[in-house]
């Protein structure tokens, strides 16, 4: 199967050995970050540094001022990767990787931006208790959707860099779950249904949306708060017993809110996510025209799920995107989860659709690079057409050696 590895520009800029080392892994593609959220990243092999701190969400190229309206949400520039290329770190890294024989696709993070939430607090998701999530822009808001669609177009295509496609991350709802500095939210564990309820938005736009569909926003808010009360008391939220996984989460949400209310909420949120996804894909294709440019979405087959792999309806998203990138756990214990994640997309994908199984290959982050060969074979049997490897820049030498062995067929 065709394999691609995720990478940051700072993994390449300043390290002339990086492109050849990546090509030697046996991958055919690098998915290179062009717009990314704040992070602190290890660089185990870089000759100049070992840790890069991206202090805020930023683009790794110079944004076009003419594209962005003053006073409205717009991308932030980075200053933590020194680069003399006028196209910025993304362009320098993309050209070096292309020269090494690797196809480069951009990696664009959309609805995950903590600095945007600080500068424009009204744009953030607001939960049933009134708490705002500054890392999670509410995609039902017109100004957020306009920002995300424009960012998708600008950050994806990057003319003159040899970029052949893009992968859009967090192209949908973001919610409570967030890797946060000094996080202290784990004292009360949330199951999937509770996380979904804590991720519902009650900003004025979403409240109006619920009302437009016949719902009462205040009654809905009260229902969510009541449903979560057993959780805060240390009891399990009273969802119906039965199926586990994504189907079980959906059933639990219906049991907690009632089927009619749950359907109303899903109707509003699914429509907002679908609109963003369709408009983002269309904007990228228009920007890239007339060139053929592949557009994939990082996605989950359960519409109620939130985060980097935003919830989608498989038939819908595969109707307008070229495919999806789906998170898959590695190792023998991950088999059931792989089936749950890949199966719905495989059932709705057409002959030309890309279904990329995304495996973490960093042992220290819970990855399983030493089982990659078996995991990839299982994913292929479930309908996957490609592999994604997270993350070639973060992995140790031993992890990368295991990946190279798996891709060569010697493991």
C-alpha positions as CSV (number, residue, x, y, z in Angstrom):
1,X,0.0,0.0,0.0
2,X,1.0,3.6,-0.6
3,X,2.4,5.0,2.6
4,X,2.8,8.6,3.8
5,X,4.3,10.0,6.9
6,X,3.4,13.2,8.8
7,X,6.1,15.8,9.3
8,X,6.6,19.4,10.4
9,X,8.7,21.8,8.4
10,X,11.1,22.2,11.3
11,X,12.0,18.6,11.0
12,X,13.5,19.4,7.6
13,X,14.6,23.0,7.6
14,X,18.2,23.1,8.8
15,X,18.7,19.3,8.5
16,X,20.0,18.5,5.0
17,X,20.0,14.7,5.8
18,X,16.3,14.6,6.6
19,X,14.8,14.2,3.1
20,X,17.0,11.3,2.2
21,X,16.5,9.7,5.6
22,X,12.7,9.9,5.1
23,X,12.9,8.6,1.5
24,X,14.8,5.6,2.8
25,X,11.9,4.6,5.0
26,X,10.0,3.3,2.0
27,X,7.3,5.9,2.0
28,X,6.0,7.6,-1.1
29,X,4.6,10.8,0.4
30,X,5.1,13.3,3.2
31,X,2.1,15.1,4.6
32,X,3.7,18.4,5.7
33,X,2.2,20.9,8.1
34,X,1.4,24.3,6.5
35,X,-1.1,25.5,9.1
36,X,-0.8,24.0,12.6
37,X,-1.9,24.5,16.2
38,X,0.4,25.2,19.2
39,X,2.6,22.4,20.2
40,X,5.9,21.4,21.8
41,X,7.7,18.9,19.6
42,X,10.7,16.7,20.0
43,X,13.2,16.6,17.1
44,X,15.4,13.6,17.9
45,X,17.8,13.8,15.0
46,X,18.0,17.5,14.1
47,X,21.6,18.8,14.1
48,X,20.6,22.2,15.6
49,X,17.9,21.5,18.2
50,X,16.0,18.8,20.1
51,X,12.8,20.7,21.0
52,X,10.7,23.1,19.0
53,X,8.0,25.1,20.8
54,X,5.3,26.5,18.6
55,X,3.7,29.0,21.0
56,X,0.5,29.5,19.2
57,X,-1.5,28.3,16.1
58,X,0.2,29.6,13.0
59,X,0.8,29.2,9.3
60,X,4.3,28.1,8.2
61,X,4.3,30.4,5.1
62,X,3.7,34.1,4.6
63,X,-0.1,34.7,4.4
64,X,-1.4,36.9,1.6
65,X,-2.6,40.2,3.2
66,X,-5.1,40.8,0.4
67,X,-7.0,37.6,1.3
68,X,-7.7,38.6,4.9
69,X,-9.9,41.4,6.3
70,X,-8.5,43.6,9.0
71,X,-10.3,43.0,12.3
72,X,-11.6,39.6,11.4
73,X,-10.2,36.2,12.2
74,X,-7.0,35.6,10.1
75,X,-4.0,33.3,10.3
76,X,-1.1,34.1,12.6
77,X,2.5,33.9,11.4
78,X,5.2,31.9,13.2
79,X,8.6,33.1,14.3
80,X,10.1,29.9,15.8
81,X,11.6,28.4,12.6
82,X,14.4,30.5,11.1
83,X,14.1,30.4,7.3
84,X,15.4,32.5,4.5
85,X,13.1,31.1,1.8
86,X,10.5,33.8,0.8
87,X,7.9,31.1,0.9
88,X,8.6,30.3,4.5
89,X,9.5,27.0,6.3
90,X,6.8,25.1,4.5
91,X,8.2,26.0,1.0
92,X,11.8,25.3,2.0
93,X,10.9,21.9,3.4
94,X,8.5,21.0,0.6
95,X,11.1,21.6,-2.1
96,X,13.8,19.6,-0.3
97,X,11.4,16.7,0.1
98,X,10.3,16.8,-3.5
99,X,14.0,16.8,-4.7
100,X,14.4,13.6,-2.7
101,X,11.7,11.9,-4.7
102,X,8.9,12.3,-2.2
103,X,5.4,13.6,-3.1
104,X,4.4,16.4,-0.8
105,X,0.8,17.0,0.4
106,X,0.0,19.9,2.8
107,X,-1.4,19.3,6.3
108,X,-3.9,22.0,7.3
109,X,-5.4,22.3,10.8
110,X,-8.7,24.3,10.6
111,X,-11.1,24.4,13.6
112,X,-8.4,24.1,16.4
113,X,-6.9,27.4,17.3
114,X,-6.3,28.6,20.8
115,X,-5.0,32.0,19.9
116,X,-8.1,32.7,17.8
117,X,-10.2,31.9,20.8
118,X,-8.2,34.4,22.9
119,X,-8.4,37.2,20.4
120,X,-12.0,36.6,19.4
121,X,-13.6,34.9,22.4
122,X,-17.1,35.1,21.0
123,X,-16.1,32.7,18.3
124,X,-15.4,29.8,20.6
125,X,-17.6,26.8,21.5
126,X,-19.6,27.5,24.7
127,X,-20.8,24.5,26.7
128,X,-24.0,24.0,28.6
129,X,-22.5,25.6,31.7
130,X,-21.4,28.7,29.9
131,X,-17.7,27.8,29.8
132,X,-15.9,28.7,26.6
133,X,-13.3,26.5,24.9
134,X,-10.8,28.9,23.3
135,X,-9.1,26.1,21.4
136,X,-12.4,25.2,19.6
137,X,-13.9,27.7,17.2
138,X,-17.7,27.2,16.7
139,X,-18.0,26.1,13.1
140,X,-21.7,27.1,12.9
141,X,-20.7,30.8,13.1
142,X,-20.4,32.5,9.7
143,X,-17.1,34.3,10.6
144,X,-15.5,31.1,11.7
145,X,-16.6,29.2,8.6
146,X,-15.4,32.0,6.4
147,X,-12.0,32.0,8.2
148,X,-11.7,28.2,7.9
149,X,-12.6,28.0,4.3
150,X,-10.2,30.8,3.3
151,X,-7.5,29.2,5.4
152,X,-8.1,25.8,3.7
153,X,-7.6,27.4,0.3
154,X,-4.5,29.4,1.1
155,X,-2.7,26.8,3.3
156,X,-3.5,23.8,1.1
157,X,-2.2,24.7,-2.3
158,X,1.0,26.7,-1.8
159,X,2.0,27.5,-5.4
160,X,5.6,26.9,-6.5
161,X,6.3,24.2,-3.8
162,X,5.4,21.1,-5.7
163,X,2.4,20.4,-3.4
164,X,0.2,17.7,-5.0
165,X,-2.7,17.5,-2.5
166,X,-3.9,18.3,1.0
167,X,-5.2,16.7,4.2
168,X,-7.6,18.9,6.2
169,X,-7.5,18.2,10.0
170,X,-10.3,19.3,12.4
171,X,-12.6,20.2,9.5
172,X,-15.6,19.9,11.7
173,X,-16.6,20.3,15.3
174,X,-14.0,20.5,18.0
175,X,-15.0,19.9,21.7
176,X,-13.8,19.4,25.2
177,X,-11.0,17.0,24.6
178,X,-7.7,18.9,24.1
179,X,-4.1,18.3,24.8
180,X,-3.5,21.2,27.2
181,X,-0.6,22.5,29.2
182,X,-0.7,21.2,32.8
183,X,-4.1,19.6,32.1
184,X,-6.2,18.8,35.2
185,X,-9.4,17.6,33.7
186,X,-8.9,13.9,34.2
187,X,-10.2,13.8,37.8
188,X,-13.7,12.7,36.6
189,X,-13.3,10.4,33.6
190,X,-15.7,11.0,30.7
191,X,-17.2,8.2,28.6
192,X,-17.9,8.9,24.9
193,X,-21.5,10.1,25.5
194,X,-20.5,12.4,28.3
195,X,-17.7,13.9,26.2
196,X,-20.3,14.5,23.4
197,X,-22.6,16.3,25.8
198,X,-19.7,18.4,27.2
199,X,-18.8,19.3,23.6
200,X,-22.3,20.7,22.6
201,X,-22.2,24.4,21.8
202,X,-24.6,26.9,23.3
203,X,-23.3,30.1,21.8
204,X,-26.0,32.5,20.5
205,X,-25.6,31.2,16.9
206,X,-26.1,27.6,18.0
207,X,-29.0,28.4,20.3
208,X,-30.7,30.2,17.4
209,X,-30.0,27.1,15.3
210,X,-31.7,24.8,17.8
211,X,-34.7,27.1,18.0
212,X,-35.0,27.3,14.2
213,X,-35.3,23.5,14.1
214,X,-38.1,23.6,16.8
215,X,-36.0,23.1,19.9
216,X,-36.0,25.1,23.1
217,X,-32.3,26.1,23.8
218,X,-32.9,26.5,27.6
219,X,-34.7,23.2,28.0
220,X,-31.9,21.6,26.0
221,X,-29.3,23.2,28.2
222,X,-31.1,22.0,31.3
223,X,-31.3,18.5,29.9
224,X,-27.6,18.4,29.3
225,X,-26.8,19.6,32.8
226,X,-29.1,17.1,34.4
227,X,-27.7,14.3,32.3
228,X,-24.2,15.1,33.4
229,X,-24.9,15.5,37.1
230,X,-24.4,11.7,37.9
231,X,-20.9,12.1,36.4
232,X,-19.8,14.9,38.7
233,X,-21.1,12.9,41.7
234,X,-18.8,10.0,40.8
235,X,-21.6,7.9,39.4
236,X,-21.8,6.7,35.8
237,X,-24.1,8.8,33.6
238,X,-27.4,6.8,33.2
239,X,-27.2,5.8,29.6
240,X,-28.8,2.7,28.2
241,X,-26.8,-0.6,28.4
242,X,-26.0,-2.3,25.1
243,X,-23.6,-1.7,22.3
244,X,-20.1,-0.4,22.9
245,X,-18.0,1.9,20.6
246,X,-19.5,4.5,18.4
247,X,-23.0,3.0,18.2
248,X,-23.1,2.6,21.9
249,X,-22.2,6.3,22.4
250,X,-25.0,7.4,20.1
251,X,-27.5,5.2,21.9
252,X,-26.3,6.6,25.2
253,X,-26.7,10.2,24.0
254,X,-30.3,9.4,22.9
255,X,-31.0,7.8,26.2
256,X,-29.7,10.8,28.1
257,X,-31.4,13.5,26.0
258,X,-34.3,11.6,24.5
259,X,-34.4,10.5,20.9
260,X,-36.2,13.6,19.6
261,X,-33.9,16.1,21.3
262,X,-30.8,14.1,20.3
263,X,-32.0,14.1,16.7
264,X,-32.6,17.8,16.7
265,X,-29.1,18.5,18.1
266,X,-27.5,16.2,15.6
267,X,-29.4,17.8,12.7
268,X,-28.0,21.2,13.5
269,X,-24.5,20.1,14.2
270,X,-24.3,17.6,11.2
271,X,-25.5,20.3,8.8
272,X,-22.9,22.8,10.1
273,X,-20.1,20.3,9.8
274,X,-21.2,19.2,6.3
275,X,-21.4,22.8,5.1
276,X,-17.9,23.5,6.3
277,X,-16.5,20.4,4.8
278,X,-18.1,21.0,1.4
279,X,-17.1,24.6,1.3
280,X,-13.5,23.9,2.4
281,X,-13.1,21.1,-0.2
282,X,-14.6,23.3,-3.0
283,X,-12.4,26.3,-2.0
284,X,-9.2,24.2,-2.2
285,X,-10.2,22.8,-5.6
286,X,-11.0,26.2,-6.9
287,X,-7.6,27.5,-5.6
288,X,-5.8,24.6,-7.3
289,X,-7.6,24.7,-10.6
290,X,-6.9,23.7,-13.3
291,X,-4.4,21.3,-11.7
292,X,-5.6,17.9,-10.3
293,X,-5.3,18.3,-6.5
294,X,-6.3,15.5,-4.1
295,X,-8.3,16.6,-1.0
296,X,-8.6,14.3,2.0
297,X,-10.3,14.9,5.4
298,X,-9.1,13.6,8.7
299,X,-12.4,12.1,9.8
300,X,-14.3,9.8,12.2
301,X,-17.4,7.8,11.0
302,X,-19.4,8.9,14.0
303,X,-20.9,12.4,13.5
304,X,-21.2,13.0,17.2
305,X,-17.4,12.7,17.8
306,X,-15.3,15.9,17.9
307,X,-11.7,16.7,17.6
308,X,-8.8,16.5,15.1
309,X,-10.6,13.6,13.3
310,X,-13.9,15.4,13.1
311,X,-17.1,13.4,13.1
312,X,-18.7,12.9,9.6
313,X,-21.4,11.0,7.8
314,X,-19.3,8.7,5.6
315,X,-21.7,8.8,2.6
316,X,-21.8,12.5,2.8
317,X,-18.1,13.3,3.1
318,X,-17.1,10.7,0.5
319,X,-19.5,12.4,-1.9
320,X,-17.4,15.6,-2.1
321,X,-13.9,14.8,-0.8
322,X,-11.4,12.4,-2.5
323,X,-11.1,10.4,0.7
324,X,-10.5,10.3,4.4
325,X,-7.7,9.7,6.9
326,X,-8.9,7.6,9.8
327,X,-7.2,7.0,13.1
328,X,-6.4,3.4,13.8
329,X,-4.9,1.8,16.9
330,X,-2.0,-0.6,16.4
331,X,-1.4,-4.0,17.9
332,X,-3.6,-7.1,18.3
333,X,-5.9,-5.4,20.8
334,X,-6.8,-2.6,18.3
335,X,-8.5,-4.9,15.8
336,X,-12.1,-4.2,16.9
337,X,-11.5,-0.5,16.9
338,X,-10.0,-0.6,13.4
339,X,-13.1,-2.4,12.2
340,X,-15.3,0.2,13.9
341,X,-13.3,3.1,12.4
342,X,-12.7,1.8,8.8
343,X,-15.8,-0.2,8.2
344,X,-18.3,2.6,7.6
345,X,-16.1,4.4,5.2
346,X,-15.2,1.2,3.3
347,X,-19.0,0.6,2.9
348,X,-19.6,4.0,1.3
349,X,-16.4,4.5,-0.6
350,X,-16.5,4.4,-4.4
351,X,-13.8,2.9,-6.7
352,X,-11.6,5.9,-6.6
353,X,-12.0,6.9,-3.0
354,X,-8.9,7.0,-0.7
355,X,-9.3,5.3,2.7
356,X,-6.0,6.0,4.6
357,X,-5.5,4.1,7.9
358,X,-3.5,6.3,10.2
359,X,-1.2,4.5,12.7
360,X,0.8,6.1,15.4
361,X,4.4,4.9,15.0
362,X,5.9,6.6,18.1
363,X,6.3,4.1,20.9
364,X,6.5,6.8,23.5
365,X,3.1,8.2,22.4
366,X,1.4,4.8,22.5
367,X,2.2,3.7,19.0
368,X,3.1,0.2,17.9
369,X,5.6,0.4,15.1
370,X,6.8,-3.2,15.6
371,X,3.3,-4.5,14.6
372,X,2.9,-2.2,11.6
373,X,3.2,-5.0,9.0
374,X,0.3,-7.0,10.6
375,X,-1.7,-3.9,11.3
376,X,-1.4,-2.7,7.8
377,X,-2.5,-6.0,6.4
378,X,-5.5,-6.0,8.7
379,X,-6.4,-2.5,7.6
380,X,-6.1,-3.5,3.9
381,X,-8.5,-6.4,4.5
382,X,-10.9,-3.9,6.1
383,X,-10.8,-1.7,3.0
384,X,-7.9,0.7,3.6
385,X,-6.1,1.8,0.4
386,X,-3.2,3.7,2.0
387,X,-1.3,4.1,5.2
388,X,-0.5,7.2,7.2
389,X,2.3,7.2,9.8
390,X,2.2,9.5,12.7
391,X,4.8,10.9,13.0
392,X,8.2,10.5,11.3
393,X,9.7,13.6,12.9
394,X,8.8,12.6,16.5
395,X,9.8,8.9,16.3
396,X,13.0,7.5,17.6
397,X,15.6,5.8,15.4
398,X,14.4,2.4,16.6
399,X,10.8,3.2,15.8
400,X,11.8,4.3,12.3
401,X,13.8,1.2,11.8
402,X,10.7,-0.9,12.6
403,X,8.7,1.1,10.1
404,X,11.3,0.7,7.4
405,X,11.3,-3.1,8.0
406,X,7.5,-3.3,7.9
407,X,7.3,-1.2,4.7
408,X,10.0,-3.3,3.0
409,X,8.1,-6.5,3.8
410,X,11.0,-7.9,5.9
411,X,9.1,-7.7,9.2
